[in-house]
Amino acid sequence: MLIRSRPKVVFLYPTFLVALLAGFWTLASMQAGASLEEVSLTPGRIFWWCFAINLVGLGFDFTRGEFVALVLFFAFISVSVVLLDERFGFVAPFRQALATIQLRAHPHFYFLLAAALGLVLCGVWCAGFFDYWEISHNEILHHRGLLGDLERFPAPNLRLTKEITDLFEYSLFLPLGGAGRIVLHPHGSNRSVVLENVIGVNRIETRIQRMLASLQVKVDPGGHHPAEE
């Protein structure tokens, strides 16, 4: 079983996808005959909101309780604004002020930003082939570096802890099994191994628990004593 710890930049993939979307959207509008000043504000607004939400999710850790509290807070604010606006009508001036903001950008801006993020994400993916953990029934191996440096820990009696430290980051990779932290406590070692931002944390944790819970026995057909694998 292989485990790879990733840097937090992997959670910027929504910005990468939306930058591509906004770039192609703006490019298609300009090829249809519209000037940059005539292009719809929609792609720029979508990109800005996605980028802002992505940065907030990357900069702060939202536990389950904090996430629920945040949702309830914004729901309360939204309902309060709607009710107060019906009486005092103070939302219209803010809406008119926001309408004057021209969130437009040339397709080159979106494509260059997507290229920069894409190169970083590809580099992170490639780096995972040179720094990863391998867990088997007998031992834990830490492979690192271009020259294949190796560190060994005993696998029997291994304790494993799964931690979901950020519900927002966990949700971004929910189709792949979520993202979270895995802490390994090798038997006899005076330190724990903390693996941050593990993608597919639920799937990995389930497979490791099953592997460590099973005992494979190889029977020697010559009648010798069985040996553990």
Buried (B, 14 or more C-beta within 10 A) or exposed (E): EEBBBBEBBBBBBBBBEBBBBBBBBBBEBBEEEEEEEEBEEEBBBBBBEBBEEBEEBBEEEBEEEBBEEBEEEEEEEEEEEEEEBEEEEEEEEEEEEEEEEEBBBBBEBBBEBBBEBBEBBEEBEEEBEEBBBEBEBEBBBBBEEEEEEEEEBEBEEBEBEBEBBBBBBBBBBEEEBBBBBBBBBBEEEEEEBEBBBBBBBBEBBEEBEEBBEEEEEEEEEEEEEEEEE
